[in-house]
Amino acid sequence: MLEIKDMRKTYGKTTALAGVNLNVKQGETVVIMGPSGCGKSTLIRCINRLTEPDSGEVLVQGRSVLQLSDEELMAFRRKVGFVFQQFHLIGRLTVLENVMFHLVLAGADRTWAKEQAAAALAKVGLHDVHARKPEELSGGQQQRVAIARALAAGPELMLWDEPTASLDPILVGEVLEVMEDLVRSTNTTMIIVTHEVSFALRVAHRIVLMDQGQIVEEGPPEVIFKAPVSEIGLKYKKLLAS
C-alpha cells in the first residue's frame, strides 16, 4: 500500500531523516516510536508532502507521491486523513461545520458533506455537540472533532502525529479509546506516531523504533518490547518493567 524508499531530510546542519525505508501493507496499523527529535513526525509529514523531503521516494499503491502535480496532490490528500498534535479547528464555525468544511471546500454537495460529517462525529462519540463552537468543548473533545474531520472523507490512509501530546493527562484516555476503537472497527491503513507505550502494545500490528533519523528496529509489539535488539528497544523494555 505504502512504500518509502531512502527518505532523507535535513534542516541546516541537523539531519531529521537519514535514509529511511518502510513498507506498510493495506489495513496494517504501524506505530512509530522513539525519542523526541528522532524524525518520527518528519517522516509521516513527508508522506503527504506537508514536509518536502530532500530525496527519496514515497509510493502509494505504486504511484509516486513526490511526482504529483499540485492538483493531483490536493486530490491525494483528500484520501489521506491527518491528525495533528494541535486541533486546528476554526473558532467561528460549529463542530459540524468544522468537520464538513474541507469537504465543501473540495466541491462536495453540502447535504452529502453534512451527512458525512455527522457520521464521522458519531464514530468518535460526539453525536450531540454538532451546534457547539470549539471553545465550548474540552481539549479531548476538540481532538475528537479533529479526528472526525480526518475521517469524514473516508480516507484510505490515516496519519497520526502524536495526537495526545497537547492534551492534559486526564484527557488522553478518551482520545486513545477512540483511536483504539477505530483501529479495531475499520480496515483503514494507519501510521501512528506516539509515546503511549501501552496503547501501542494494544493496537499495533508492527512497531517501528526510530533514533537519530533512522529506523533501528521493527517488528510485532510482543517481540519488540520483550526481546529488543536496539538500544532504544532496550530502554522501552526497561520502561515497561518499571
Phi, psi and omega in degrees: 000310180231135177224124176249127184238122171046049183285129182227140178206131176233152172239099186064240179265001182264126178269117178269319178228129186240053178089064184268133175237130182206133174244136179232129181275158176302130178081000182277145172252114181248126178254126180256127183227165180152171182294157177303137179086007183275352177110004184301306183293322178300320182299310184287333176290335177287337184297317178251018172064030165293331168240131180272120178292157176285324179199170182114192183213144173235118179244128175240119187052037177082358183257135182285118178289326184287345180262002182289143172289170180303316181293318178293324179294320177298317179295320178297316182296334178290344178262000182239114175278138180229124177248120186267172173295316177269156189281324180054043176270153181267116189298328184280348181263153174287171177303311180299317180295323177299318184288325183270352188305310184290331176294314179294320179300328180277001176101009181288151173299135186296321179296314177298316180299321179294320178295317179297317181295317180297319179295320180294319178295324177297324180297331181257015174075029182235049182283350187245016182235020187306321187270357181282160173264155182307324183293344179272359184252158172287168178299320178296319178294320179298320179291327176292326173297317178298323176294316178301319178301319179290331182277339194301326183273003181067057186295149175276337182221134177243130177245129184238118182253087180046061188293348178253004188295329184264007183264149170297145183309325183291339182263349184299318186302320183293326179286318178297324179297317178296316180299316180297320179295321179294320178299318186280335187258355180233167176252023181288135175290131184229136172238118189240121172265122183203160171254003185278096187294314182296323176297315179301320178299324184281324192251337190284134164285325182212139176251134178246122178258131180242152175203131177052046174078013181224155170278121184256345180191146175207151180163181178299147183301325181293338177271311184302316186269349178256327181221061182290155178243348180260161178298319179295318178300319179296324178293321177294321179298318178295323179297318179292329183281341185281000000 
